[in-house]
Amino acid sequence: MRLVHLLRALTVELDLFGAEFASRNKLHPTDLRALIHLLDAARAGRVVTPGRLGEALRLNSAGTTGLVDRLERLGLIRRERDPRDRRRVHLVVEQRAMELGEGFFGGLIGELVAAMGEFEPAELATVRRFLETVTEAVTGAVTGAVVSASPGVRTARGTS
């Protein structure tokens, strides 16, 4: 249980740090989650449409549109037409958003990288595997909670 409590404490601290960034930049916490999702997708070479962003953040269509409009108005993202299918729109993070994030989170990232330098590659590989496994467990629990809380939706246990 000590690891669970440490993970929770880390999550709270990272959430507070992110909330400070959001507050300083007049963003809603969901705006920050959207930017993180878009940046992670770009690093992985994945294209994100407004629909996929809404699914990832568990927002309805109207909420997603409002979010994308807000981030676009702030100059943090842009909508780009798919060159192969002009009906499709991709969301692209603007350089301004990356610079804001780097300016705020850069110091923390430097501290994290320095802290990781205290560990052997094999230890870091174990930590990476642990974090990936724990993240999958949390994602599964969140998805299960959303499904089980939805009226009329059957869960894996057969209840609604």
DSSP file (Angstrom, degrees, kcal/mol; ACC not computed):
  #  RESIDUE AA STRUCTURE BP1 BP2  ACC     N-H-->O    O-->H-N    N-H-->O    O-->H-N    TCO  KAPPA ALPHA  PHI   PSI    X-CA   Y-CA   Z-CA
    1    1 A M     >        0   0    0      0, 0.0     4,-2.5     0, 0.0     5,-0.2   0.000 360.0 360.0 360.0 -23.9    0.0    0.0    0.0
    2    2 A R  H  >  +     0   0    0      1,-0.2     4,-2.3     2,-0.2     5,-0.2   0.910 360.0  50.1 -59.9 -40.4    2.9    2.3    0.5
    3    3 A L  H  > S+     0   0    0      2,-0.2     4,-2.7     1,-0.2    -1,-0.2   0.896 108.5  52.4 -64.0 -39.7    3.5    2.5   -3.3
    4    4 A V  H  > S+     0   0    0      1,-0.2     4,-2.3     2,-0.2    -2,-0.2   0.923 111.1  47.1 -61.4 -43.4   -0.2    3.2   -3.8
    5    5 A H  H  X S+     0   0    0     -4,-2.5     4,-2.5     2,-0.2    -2,-0.2   0.876 111.5  50.8 -67.4 -37.3    0.0    6.1   -1.4
    6    6 A L  H  X S+     0   0    0     -4,-2.3     4,-2.6    -5,-0.2    -2,-0.2   0.908 110.3  49.6 -65.8 -41.3    3.2    7.4   -3.0
    7    7 A L  H  X S+     0   0    0     -4,-2.7     4,-2.7     2,-0.2    -2,-0.2   0.916 111.4  49.3 -61.9 -42.4    1.6    7.3   -6.4
    8    8 A R  H  X S+     0   0    0     -4,-2.3     4,-2.4     2,-0.2    -2,-0.2   0.925 111.3  49.0 -62.7 -44.1   -1.4    9.2   -5.1
    9    9 A A  H  X S+     0   0    0     -4,-2.5     4,-2.4     2,-0.2    -2,-0.2   0.912 112.3  48.5 -62.0 -42.8    0.9   11.8   -3.5
   10   10 A L  H  X S+     0   0    0     -4,-2.6     4,-2.8     1,-0.2     5,-0.2   0.915 110.4  51.8 -62.7 -43.1    2.8   12.2   -6.8
   11   11 A T  H  X S+     0   0    0     -4,-2.7     4,-2.4     1,-0.2    -2,-0.2   0.911 110.0  48.8 -60.0 -43.6   -0.5   12.5   -8.7
   12   12 A V  H  X S+     0   0    0     -4,-2.4     4,-2.5     2,-0.2    -1,-0.2   0.933 112.5  47.8 -63.0 -46.3   -1.7   15.3   -6.3
   13   13 A E  H  X S+     0   0    0     -4,-2.4     4,-2.3     1,-0.2    -2,-0.2   0.920 113.7  46.5 -63.1 -44.0    1.6   17.2   -6.6
   14   14 A L  H  X S+     0   0    0     -4,-2.8     4,-2.7     2,-0.2    -1,-0.2   0.884 111.8  52.2 -65.1 -37.4    1.7   16.9  -10.4
   15   15 A D  H  X S+     0   0    0     -4,-2.4     4,-2.5    -5,-0.2    -2,-0.2   0.917 110.3  47.8 -64.2 -43.2   -2.0   18.0  -10.5
   16   16 A L  H  X S+     0   0    0     -4,-2.5     4,-1.8     2,-0.2    -2,-0.2   0.894 111.9  50.1 -63.8 -40.0   -1.3   21.0   -8.4
   17   17 A F  H  X S+     0   0    0     -4,-2.3     4,-1.8     2,-0.2    -2,-0.2   0.931 112.8  46.1 -63.8 -45.7    1.7   21.9  -10.6
   18   18 A G  H  X S+     0   0    0     -4,-2.7     4,-2.6     1,-0.2    -2,-0.2   0.875 109.0  55.7 -63.9 -37.8   -0.4   21.6  -13.7
   19   19 A A  H  X S+     0   0    0     -4,-2.5     4,-2.8     1,-0.2    -1,-0.2   0.864 105.1  53.0 -63.8 -35.8   -3.2   23.6  -12.1
   20   20 A E  H  X S+     0   0    0     -4,-1.8     4,-2.6     2,-0.2    -1,-0.2   0.919 109.7  47.9 -65.0 -43.1   -0.7   26.4  -11.5
   21   21 A F  H  X S+     0   0    0     -4,-1.8     4,-1.6     2,-0.2    -2,-0.2   0.939 113.1  48.6 -59.9 -47.0    0.2   26.4  -15.2
   22   22 A A  H  <>S+     0   0    0     -4,-2.6     5,-3.3     1,-0.2     3,-0.2   0.929 112.4  48.2 -60.1 -46.3   -3.4   26.4  -16.2
   23   23 A S  H ><5S+     0   0    0     -4,-2.8     3,-1.4     1,-0.2    -1,-0.2   0.926 110.2  50.6 -61.8 -46.5   -4.2   29.3  -13.8
   24   24 A R  H 3<5S+     0   0    0     -4,-2.6    -1,-0.2     1,-0.3    -2,-0.2   0.800 116.9  41.5 -62.4 -28.4   -1.3   31.4  -15.0
   25   25 A N  T 3<5S-     0   0    0     -4,-1.6    -1,-0.3    -3,-0.2    -2,-0.2   0.220 113.8-114.3-106.4  13.9   -2.3   30.9  -18.6
   26   26 A K  T < 5 +     0   0    0     -3,-1.4     2,-0.3     1,-0.2    -3,-0.2   0.891  67.8 144.3  55.5  45.0   -6.1   31.3  -18.0
   27   27 A L      < -     0   0    0     -5,-3.3    -1,-0.2    -6,-0.1    -2,-0.1  -0.824  51.7-123.4-111.8 151.4   -6.8   27.7  -18.9
   28   28 A H    >>  -     0   0    0     -2,-0.3     4,-1.6     1,-0.1     3,-0.9  -0.621  33.7-111.5 -81.4 150.8   -9.3   25.3  -17.6
   29   29 A P  H 3> S+     0   0    0      0, 0.0     4,-2.2     0, 0.0     5,-0.1   0.844 121.3  56.7 -54.2 -32.4   -7.8   22.0  -16.2
   30   30 A T  H 3> S+     0   0    0      2,-0.2     4,-2.4     1,-0.2     5,-0.1   0.848 100.9  57.3 -67.7 -32.1   -9.5   20.2  -19.2
   31   31 A D  H <> S+     0   0    0     -3,-0.9     4,-2.4     2,-0.2    -1,-0.2   0.923 107.5  47.6 -61.0 -43.5   -7.6   22.6  -21.5
   32   32 A L  H  X S+     0   0    0     -4,-1.6     4,-2.6     1,-0.2    -2,-0.2   0.918 110.2  51.1 -64.6 -43.2   -4.4   21.4  -20.1
   33   33 A R  H  X S+     0   0    0     -4,-2.2     4,-2.5     1,-0.2    -1,-0.2   0.897 110.1  51.4 -60.7 -38.7   -5.4   17.8  -20.3
   34   34 A A  H  X S+     0   0    0     -4,-2.4     4,-2.7     2,-0.2    -2,-0.2   0.931 110.0  48.2 -63.7 -45.6   -6.3   18.4  -24.0
   35   35 A L  H  X S+     0   0    0     -4,-2.4     4,-2.7     2,-0.2     5,-0.2   0.916 111.8  49.6 -62.0 -42.7   -2.9   20.0  -24.7
   36   36 A I  H  X S+     0   0    0     -4,-2.6     4,-2.7     2,-0.2     5,-0.2   0.931 111.5  49.2 -61.1 -44.9   -1.1   17.1  -23.0
   37   37 A H  H  X S+     0   0    0     -4,-2.5     4,-2.3     1,-0.2    -2,-0.2   0.922 113.0  47.1 -60.8 -44.1   -3.1   14.6  -25.0
   38   38 A L  H  X S+     0   0    0     -4,-2.7     4,-2.3     2,-0.2    -2,-0.2   0.891 113.1  48.3 -66.9 -39.7   -2.3   16.4  -28.3
   39   39 A L  H  X S+     0   0    0     -4,-2.7     4,-2.4     2,-0.2    -2,-0.2   0.918 112.0  48.9 -66.2 -43.2    1.4   16.7  -27.5
   40   40 A D  H  X S+     0   0    0     -4,-2.7     4,-1.7    -5,-0.2    -2,-0.2   0.907 111.9  49.8 -62.3 -41.0    1.6   13.1  -26.6
   41   41 A A  H  X>S+     0   0    0     -4,-2.3     5,-3.0    -5,-0.2     4,-0.5   0.917 109.7  50.6 -64.0 -43.1   -0.2   12.1  -29.8
   42   42 A A  H ><5S+     0   0    0     -4,-2.3     3,-1.1     1,-0.2    -2,-0.2   0.912 109.2  51.1 -62.0 -42.3    2.2   14.3  -31.9
   43   43 A R  H 3<5S+     0   0    0     -4,-2.4    -1,-0.2     1,-0.3    -2,-0.2   0.844 112.4  47.3 -62.1 -33.1    5.2   12.7  -30.2
   44   44 A A  H 3<5S-     0   0    0     -4,-1.7    -1,-0.3    -5,-0.2    -2,-0.2   0.469 116.7-115.1 -87.7  -2.0    3.7    9.3  -31.1
   45   45 A G  T <<5 +     0   0    0     -3,-1.1     2,-0.4    -4,-0.5    -3,-0.2   0.720  67.8 142.8  76.4  20.6    3.0   10.3  -34.7
   46   46 A R      < -     0   0    0     -5,-3.0     2,-0.4    -6,-0.2    -1,-0.3  -0.772  47.2-133.9 -97.8 140.3   -0.8   10.0  -34.2
   47   47 A V        -     0   0    0     -2,-0.4     2,-0.5    -3,-0.1    45,-0.1  -0.726  18.7-154.1 -88.0 138.2   -3.3   12.3  -35.7
   48   48 A V        -     0   0    0     43,-0.5    43,-2.9    -2,-0.4   -10,-0.0  -0.966   7.4-167.4-119.0 127.2   -6.0   13.6  -33.4
   49   49 A T     >  -     0   0    0     -2,-0.5     4,-2.4    41,-0.2     5,-0.2  -0.623  40.3-104.3 -97.7 164.5   -9.4   14.8  -34.6
   50   50 A P  H  > S+     0   0    0      0, 0.0     4,-2.6     0, 0.0     5,-0.2   0.898 123.0  53.9 -55.9 -39.1  -11.9   16.7  -32.5
   51   51 A G  H  > S+     0   0    0      1,-0.2     4,-2.2     2,-0.2     5,-0.1   0.915 109.0  46.7 -61.8 -43.8  -13.9   13.5  -32.1
   52   52 A R  H  > S+     0   0    0      2,-0.2     4,-2.4     1,-0.2    -1,-0.2   0.872 111.8  51.6 -67.0 -36.4  -10.9   11.5  -30.9
   53   53 A L  H  X S+     0   0    0     -4,-2.4     4,-2.1     2,-0.2    -2,-0.2   0.932 109.4  50.1 -64.9 -44.4  -10.0   14.3  -28.5
   54   54 A G  H  X>S+     0   0    0     -4,-2.6     5,-2.8     1,-0.2     4,-0.7   0.910 111.2  48.8 -59.8 -43.3  -13.5   14.3  -27.1
   55   55 A E  H ><5S+     0   0    0     -4,-2.2     3,-0.7     3,-0.2    -1,-0.2   0.929 110.7  50.5 -61.1 -45.4  -13.4   10.5  -26.6
   56   56 A A  H 3<5S+     0   0    0     -4,-2.4    -1,-0.2     1,-0.2    -2,-0.2   0.854 118.8  37.1 -63.2 -35.1  -10.0   10.7  -24.9
   57   57 A L  H 3<5S-     0   0    0     -4,-2.1    -1,-0.2    -5,-0.2    -2,-0.2   0.417 110.2-121.0 -97.4   1.0  -11.2   13.4  -22.5
   58   58 A R  T <<5 +     0   0    0     -3,-0.7     2,-0.3    -4,-0.7    -3,-0.2   0.910  61.7 146.9  59.1  46.4  -14.7   11.9  -22.1
   59   59 A L      < -     0   0    0     -5,-2.8    -1,-0.2    -6,-0.1    -2,-0.1  -0.823  47.2-121.2-109.1 149.9  -16.4   15.1  -23.4
   60   60 A N     >  -     0   0    0     -2,-0.3     4,-2.5     1,-0.1     5,-0.2  -0.291  39.8 -93.8 -78.1 175.5  -19.6   15.3  -25.5
   61   61 A S  H  > S+     0   0    0      1,-0.2     4,-2.5     2,-0.2     5,-0.2   0.898 124.9  48.3 -60.1 -45.1  -19.6   17.0  -28.9
   62   62 A A  H  > S+     0   0    0      1,-0.2     4,-2.4     2,-0.2    -1,-0.2   0.910 112.6  48.8 -64.5 -42.1  -20.6   20.4  -27.6
   63   63 A G  H  > S+     0   0    0      2,-0.2     4,-2.2     1,-0.2    -1,-0.2   0.892 111.8  49.5 -63.9 -39.8  -18.0   20.3  -24.8
   64   64 A T  H  X S+     0   0    0     -4,-2.5     4,-2.9     2,-0.2     5,-0.2   0.918 110.1  50.3 -65.5 -43.9  -15.3   19.3  -27.3
   65   65 A T  H  X S+     0   0    0     -4,-2.5     4,-2.8     1,-0.2     5,-0.2   0.926 111.5  48.5 -60.6 -44.9  -16.2   22.1  -29.7
   66   66 A G  H  X S+     0   0    0     -4,-2.4     4,-2.4     2,-0.2    -1,-0.2   0.909 112.7  48.7 -60.7 -43.0  -16.1   24.6  -26.9
   67   67 A L  H  X S+     0   0    0     -4,-2.2     4,-2.6     2,-0.2     5,-0.2   0.944 113.5  45.2 -62.4 -50.2  -12.7   23.3  -25.8
   68   68 A V  H  X S+     0   0    0     -4,-2.9     4,-2.3     1,-0.2     5,-0.2   0.910 113.4  50.8 -63.2 -42.6  -11.2   23.3  -29.3
   69   69 A D  H  X S+     0   0    0     -4,-2.8     4,-2.7    -5,-0.2    -1,-0.2   0.926 111.3  48.6 -59.0 -45.1  -12.6   26.8  -30.0
   70   70 A R  H  X S+     0   0    0     -4,-2.4     4,-1.8     1,-0.2    -2,-0.2   0.932 113.2  45.6 -62.4 -48.0  -11.2   28.1  -26.7
   71   71 A L  H  <>S+     0   0    0     -4,-2.6     5,-2.7     1,-0.2     6,-1.0   0.855 114.2  49.5 -66.3 -34.1   -7.7   26.7  -27.4
   72   72 A E  H ><5S+     0   0    0     -4,-2.3     3,-1.4    -5,-0.2    -2,-0.2   0.914 108.5  52.4 -69.7 -42.6   -7.7   27.9  -30.9
   73   73 A R  H 3<5S+     0   0    0     -4,-2.7    -2,-0.2     1,-0.3    -1,-0.2   0.852 107.8  52.6 -60.1 -35.3   -8.8   31.4  -29.8
   74   74 A L  T 3<5S-     0   0    0     -4,-1.8    -1,-0.3    -5,-0.2    -2,-0.2   0.502 116.3-117.2 -79.5  -4.1   -5.8   31.4  -27.4
   75   75 A G  T < 5S+     0   0    0     -3,-1.4    22,-0.3    -4,-0.2    21,-0.3   0.750  83.6 116.9  75.7  24.1   -3.5   30.5  -30.2
   76   76 A L  S   <S+     0   0    0     -5,-2.7    18,-2.8    -6,-0.2     2,-0.3   0.740  78.0  11.9 -96.7 -26.6   -2.5   27.2  -28.7
   77   77 A I  E     -A   93   0A   0     -6,-1.0     2,-0.3    16,-0.3    16,-0.2  -0.904  63.9-152.4-138.9 169.0   -3.9   24.9  -31.3
   78   78 A R  E     -A   92   0A   0     14,-2.2    14,-2.6    -2,-0.3     2,-0.4  -0.990  19.3-121.7-141.4 152.7   -5.2   25.1  -34.9
   79   79 A R  E     -A   91   0A   0     -2,-0.3     2,-0.4    12,-0.2    12,-0.2  -0.776  30.5-170.8 -89.5 137.0   -7.6   23.1  -37.0
   80   80 A E  E     -A   90   0A   0     10,-2.7    10,-3.5    -2,-0.4     2,-0.1  -0.997  21.6-122.4-132.3 131.0   -6.1   21.7  -40.1
   81   81 A R  E     -A   89   0A   0     -2,-0.4     8,-0.2     8,-0.2     5,-0.2  -0.461  31.2-111.4 -70.0 140.3   -8.0   20.0  -43.0
   82   82 A D        -     0   0    0      6,-2.4     3,-0.3     3,-0.6     6,-0.2  -0.599  21.5-143.3 -68.9 123.7   -6.8   16.5  -43.8
   83   83 A P  S    S+     0   0    0      0, 0.0     3,-0.2     0, 0.0    -1,-0.2   0.764  99.7  45.3 -64.5 -22.9   -5.2   16.8  -47.3
   84   84 A R  S    S+     0   0    0      1,-0.3     2,-0.3     2,-0.0    -2,-0.0   0.727 127.5  24.7 -90.6 -23.5   -6.7   13.4  -48.3
   85   85 A D    >   -     0   0    0     -3,-0.3     3,-2.2     3,-0.1    -3,-0.6  -0.792  66.2-166.0-144.2  95.1  -10.2   14.0  -47.0
   86   86 A R  T 3  S+     0   0    0     -2,-0.3    -1,-0.1     1,-0.3    -2,-0.0   0.614  86.3  66.4 -62.1 -13.3  -11.1   17.6  -46.7
   87   87 A R  T 3  S+     0   0    0     -6,-0.1    -1,-0.3     2,-0.0     2,-0.3   0.752  89.5  80.6 -77.5 -22.8  -14.1   16.8  -44.5
   88   88 A R    <   -     0   0    0     -3,-2.2    -6,-2.4    -6,-0.2     2,-0.4  -0.613  67.0-155.2 -87.8 142.9  -11.8   15.6  -41.7
   89   89 A V  E     -A   81   0A   0     -2,-0.3     2,-0.3    -8,-0.2    -8,-0.2  -0.961   2.2-158.2-119.0 134.6  -10.1   18.1  -39.4
   90   90 A H  E     -A   80   0A   0    -10,-3.5   -10,-2.7    -2,-0.4     2,-0.5  -0.826  15.2-132.8-105.4 149.3   -6.9   17.4  -37.5
   91   91 A L  E     -A   79   0A   0    -43,-2.9   -43,-0.5    -2,-0.3     2,-0.4  -0.905  24.0-171.1-103.9 128.9   -5.9   19.3  -34.4
   92   92 A V  E     -A   78   0A   0    -14,-2.6   -14,-2.2    -2,-0.5     2,-0.3  -0.968  21.7-126.5-124.2 132.7   -2.3   20.6  -34.3
   93   93 A V  E     -A   77   0A   0     -2,-0.4   -16,-0.3   -16,-0.2     2,-0.1  -0.618  29.0-130.5 -77.8 132.4   -0.5   22.1  -31.3
   94   94 A E    >>  -     0   0    0    -18,-2.8     4,-1.4    -2,-0.3     3,-0.7  -0.441  18.4-114.1 -80.5 156.4    0.9   25.6  -32.1
   95   95 A Q  H 3> S+     0   0    0      1,-0.2     4,-2.6     2,-0.2     5,-0.2   0.848 114.7  64.3 -56.6 -36.6    4.5   26.5  -31.3
   96   96 A R  H 3> S+     0   0    0    -21,-0.3     4,-2.4     1,-0.2    -1,-0.2   0.887 101.2  49.4 -56.5 -42.3    3.2   29.0  -28.8
   97   97 A A  H <> S+     0   0    0     -3,-0.7     4,-2.5   -22,-0.3    -1,-0.2   0.898 110.8  49.8 -65.5 -40.5    1.7   26.2  -26.6
   98   98 A M  H  X S+     0   0    0     -4,-1.4     4,-2.7     2,-0.2    -2,-0.2   0.897 111.4  48.9 -65.6 -39.4    5.0   24.3  -26.7
   99   99 A E  H  X S+     0   0    0     -4,-2.6     4,-2.5     2,-0.2    -2,-0.2   0.909 111.2  49.3 -67.3 -42.0    6.9   27.4  -25.7
  100  100 A L  H  X S+     0   0    0     -4,-2.4     4,-1.9    -5,-0.2     5,-0.2   0.941 114.6  45.5 -60.0 -47.3    4.5   28.1  -22.8
  101  101 A G  H  X S+     0   0    0     -4,-2.5     4,-3.5     1,-0.2     5,-0.5   0.914 113.2  48.7 -63.3 -44.3    4.8   24.5  -21.6
  102  102 A E  H  X S+     0   0    0     -4,-2.7     4,-1.7     1,-0.2     5,-0.2   0.904 110.4  52.1 -63.4 -41.1    8.5   24.4  -22.0
  103  103 A G  H  < S+     0   0    0     -4,-2.5     4,-0.3    -5,-0.2    -1,-0.2   0.869 121.5  31.4 -63.0 -37.2    8.9   27.7  -20.1
  104  104 A F  H  < S+     0   0    0     -4,-1.9     4,-0.4    -5,-0.2     3,-0.3   0.910 130.2  32.0 -87.9 -47.1    6.8   26.5  -17.2
  105  105 A F  H  X S+     0   0    0     -4,-3.5     4,-2.8    -5,-0.2     5,-0.2   0.599  95.3  88.5 -89.8 -12.3    7.5   22.7  -17.1
  106  106 A G  H  X S+     0   0    0     -4,-1.7     4,-2.5    -5,-0.5    -1,-0.2   0.888  88.2  49.3 -55.9 -44.1   11.1   22.8  -18.3
  107  107 A G  H  > S+     0   0    0     -4,-0.3     4,-2.3    -3,-0.3    -1,-0.2   0.923 112.5  47.6 -61.9 -44.8   12.6   23.2  -14.8
  108  108 A L  H  > S+     0   0    0     -4,-0.4     4,-2.7     2,-0.2    -2,-0.2   0.921 111.0  51.0 -62.6 -43.5   10.5   20.4  -13.4
  109  109 A I  H  X S+     0   0    0     -4,-2.8     4,-2.7     1,-0.2    -1,-0.2   0.911 109.1  51.7 -61.6 -41.1   11.4   18.1  -16.3
  110  110 A G  H  X S+     0   0    0     -4,-2.5     4,-2.3    -5,-0.2    -1,-0.2   0.910 110.3  48.7 -59.6 -42.7   15.1   19.0  -15.7
  111  111 A E  H  X S+     0   0    0     -4,-2.3     4,-2.5     2,-0.2    -2,-0.2   0.905 111.7  49.4 -63.7 -41.8   14.7   18.0  -12.1
  112  112 A L  H  X S+     0   0    0     -4,-2.7     4,-2.3     2,-0.2    -2,-0.2   0.919 111.2  48.6 -64.3 -43.6   13.0   14.7  -13.0
  113  113 A V  H  X S+     0   0    0     -4,-2.7     4,-1.2     2,-0.2    -1,-0.2   0.905 111.7  50.2 -63.5 -40.7   15.7   13.8  -15.5
  114  114 A A  H  < S+     0   0    0     -4,-2.3     3,-0.4     1,-0.2     4,-0.3   0.916 110.1  50.1 -62.8 -42.3   18.4   14.6  -12.9
  115  115 A A  H >< S+     0   0    0     -4,-2.5     3,-1.5     1,-0.2    -2,-0.2   0.887 107.5  54.0 -63.2 -38.2   16.6   12.4  -10.4
  116  116 A M  H >< S+     0   0    0     -4,-2.3     3,-2.0     1,-0.3    -1,-0.2   0.783  93.7  71.8 -66.4 -25.8   16.4    9.6  -12.9
  117  117 A G  T 3< S+     0   0    0     -4,-1.2    -1,-0.3    -3,-0.4    -2,-0.2   0.656  85.3  67.8 -63.9 -14.8   20.2    9.9  -13.3
  118  118 A E  T <  S+     0   0    0     -3,-1.5     2,-0.3    -4,-0.3    -1,-0.3   0.489  93.2  75.2 -81.5  -2.9   20.6    8.4   -9.9
  119  119 A F  S <  S-     0   0    0     -3,-2.0    -3,-0.0    -4,-0.1     0, 0.0  -0.823  82.5-115.9-115.3 150.4   19.2    5.1  -11.2
  120  120 A E     >  -     0   0    0     -2,-0.3     4,-2.4     1,-0.1     3,-0.3  -0.424  34.3-109.1 -74.2 154.3   20.8    2.3  -13.3
  121  121 A P  H  > S+     0   0    0      0, 0.0     4,-2.2     0, 0.0     5,-0.2   0.871 120.3  53.2 -53.1 -39.4   19.3    1.6  -16.7
  122  122 A A  H  > S+     0   0    0      2,-0.2     4,-1.7     1,-0.2     5,-0.1   0.883 108.5  49.9 -65.8 -37.2   17.9   -1.7  -15.5
  123  123 A E  H  > S+     0   0    0     -3,-0.3     4,-2.4     2,-0.2    -1,-0.2   0.919 110.7  49.3 -66.1 -42.6   16.2    0.1  -12.6
  124  124 A L  H  X S+     0   0    0     -4,-2.4     4,-2.9     1,-0.2    -2,-0.2   0.871 107.5  55.1 -64.7 -35.8   14.6    2.6  -14.9
  125  125 A A  H  X S+     0   0    0     -4,-2.2     4,-2.3    -5,-0.2    -1,-0.2   0.896 109.2  47.7 -62.8 -39.1   13.4   -0.1  -17.2
  126  126 A T  H  X S+     0   0    0     -4,-1.7     4,-2.6     2,-0.2    -2,-0.2   0.916 112.3  48.7 -66.8 -43.5   11.6   -1.7  -14.2
  127  127 A V  H  X S+     0   0    0     -4,-2.4     4,-3.0     2,-0.2     5,-0.2   0.917 110.9  51.3 -62.3 -42.9   10.1    1.7  -13.2
  128  128 A R  H  X S+     0   0    0     -4,-2.9     4,-2.5     2,-0.2    -2,-0.2   0.934 111.7  46.5 -60.1 -46.4    9.0    2.2  -16.8
  129  129 A R  H  X S+     0   0    0     -4,-2.3     4,-2.3     1,-0.2    -1,-0.2   0.903 112.9  50.6 -62.8 -41.3    7.3   -1.2  -16.9
  130  130 A F  H  X S+     0   0    0     -4,-2.6     4,-2.8     2,-0.2     5,-0.2   0.942 111.7  46.6 -60.7 -49.2    5.7   -0.5  -13.5
  131  131 A L  H  X S+     0   0    0     -4,-3.0     4,-2.5     1,-0.2    -2,-0.2   0.882 112.3  50.5 -64.6 -38.3    4.3    2.9  -14.6
  132  132 A E  H  X S+     0   0    0     -4,-2.5     4,-2.1    -5,-0.2    -1,-0.2   0.924 113.3  45.8 -63.7 -43.4    3.0    1.5  -17.8
  133  133 A T  H  X S+     0   0    0     -4,-2.3     4,-2.0     2,-0.2    -2,-0.2   0.912 114.4  47.3 -66.0 -43.9    1.3   -1.4  -16.0
  134  134 A V  H  X S+     0   0    0     -4,-2.8     4,-2.5     2,-0.2     5,-0.2   0.898 110.6  52.6 -65.5 -40.8   -0.2    0.9  -13.3
  135  135 A T  H  X S+     0   0    0     -4,-2.5     4,-2.7    -5,-0.2    -2,-0.2   0.915 108.8  50.2 -61.6 -42.8   -1.4    3.4  -16.0
  136  136 A E  H  X S+     0   0    0     -4,-2.1     4,-2.4     2,-0.2    -1,-0.2   0.897 110.3  50.7 -61.2 -40.4   -3.1    0.5  -17.8
  137  137 A A  H  X S+     0   0    0     -4,-2.0     4,-2.2     2,-0.2    -2,-0.2   0.914 112.1  46.1 -64.5 -42.8   -4.8   -0.5  -14.6
  138  138 A V  H  X S+     0   0    0     -4,-2.5     4,-2.8     2,-0.2     5,-0.2   0.923 112.0  51.3 -66.6 -43.3   -6.0    3.0  -13.8
  139  139 A T  H  X S+     0   0    0     -4,-2.7     4,-2.6     1,-0.2    -2,-0.2   0.916 111.4  48.2 -59.3 -43.4   -7.2    3.5  -17.4
  140  140 A G  H  X S+     0   0    0     -4,-2.4     4,-2.5     2,-0.2    -1,-0.2   0.893 111.9  49.2 -63.6 -40.3   -9.2    0.2  -17.1
  141  141 A A  H  X S+     0   0    0     -4,-2.2     4,-2.4     2,-0.2    -2,-0.2   0.905 112.4  47.6 -66.7 -41.3  -10.7    1.2  -13.8
  142  142 A V  H  X S+     0   0    0     -4,-2.8     4,-2.5     2,-0.2    -2,-0.2   0.940 113.3  47.7 -65.0 -46.6  -11.7    4.6  -15.1
  143  143 A T  H  X S+     0   0    0     -4,-2.6     4,-2.4    -5,-0.2    -2,-0.2   0.919 113.5  48.4 -60.1 -43.9  -13.3    3.1  -18.2
  144  144 A G  H  X S+     0   0    0     -4,-2.5     4,-2.8     1,-0.2    -1,-0.2   0.883 110.9  50.5 -63.1 -39.3  -15.1    0.5  -16.1
  145  145 A A  H  X S+     0   0    0     -4,-2.4     4,-1.6     2,-0.2    -2,-0.2   0.894 111.0  48.7 -66.8 -39.5  -16.3    3.2  -13.7
  146  146 A V  H  X S+     0   0    0     -4,-2.5     4,-0.8     2,-0.2    -2,-0.2   0.933 114.9  44.9 -65.5 -45.2  -17.7    5.3  -16.6
  147  147 A V  H >< S+     0   0    0     -4,-2.4     3,-0.8     1,-0.2     6,-0.2   0.929 114.2  47.9 -64.9 -45.6  -19.4    2.3  -18.1
  148  148 A S  H 3< S+     0   0    0     -4,-2.8    -1,-0.2     1,-0.2    -2,-0.2   0.769 110.5  52.6 -70.4 -23.5  -20.8    1.0  -14.8
  149  149 A A  H 3< S+     0   0    0     -4,-1.6    -1,-0.2    -5,-0.2    -2,-0.2   0.620  87.3  97.7 -84.9 -12.6  -22.1    4.5  -13.9
  150  150 A S  S X< S-     0   0    0     -3,-0.8     3,-1.7    -4,-0.8     2,-0.1  -0.654  81.9-120.1 -79.8 122.5  -23.9    4.9  -17.3
  151  151 A P  T 3  S+     0   0    0      0, 0.0     3,-0.1     0, 0.0    -2,-0.1  -0.350  93.3  10.9 -62.9 136.1  -27.6    4.0  -16.9
  152  152 A G  T 3  S+     0   0    0      8,-0.8     2,-0.5     1,-0.2    -4,-0.1   0.462  96.4 122.8  79.7   0.4  -28.8    1.2  -19.0
  153  153 A V    <   -     0   0    0     -3,-1.7     2,-0.4     7,-0.4    -1,-0.2  -0.837  58.3-134.4 -98.8 129.3  -25.3    0.2  -20.0
  154  154 A R        -     0   0    0     -2,-0.5     6,-0.2    -3,-0.1     2,-0.1  -0.639  18.2-153.1 -83.4 135.2  -24.3   -3.4  -19.2
  155  155 A T    >   -     0   0    0      4,-2.1     3,-1.8    -2,-0.4   -11,-0.0  -0.382  38.0 -90.7 -94.2 178.9  -20.9   -3.9  -17.7
  156  156 A A  T 3  S+     0   0    0      1,-0.3    -1,-0.1    -2,-0.1    -2,-0.0   0.777 127.4  59.0 -61.9 -25.5  -18.7   -7.0  -17.9
  157  157 A R  T 3  S-     0   0    0      2,-0.1    -1,-0.3     1,-0.0     3,-0.1   0.537 117.0-113.9 -82.8  -4.5  -20.4   -8.3  -14.7
  158  158 A G  S <  S+     0   0    0     -3,-1.8     2,-0.3     1,-0.3    -2,-0.1   0.632  75.5 123.7  85.5  12.6  -23.8   -8.1  -16.5
  159  159 A T              0   0    0      1,-0.1    -4,-2.1    -6,-0.0    -1,-0.3  -0.680 360.0 360.0-101.9 161.6  -25.3   -5.4  -14.3
  160  160 A S              0   0    0     -2,-0.3    -8,-0.8    -6,-0.2    -7,-0.4   0.393 360.0 360.0-123.0 360.0  -26.7   -2.1  -15.5
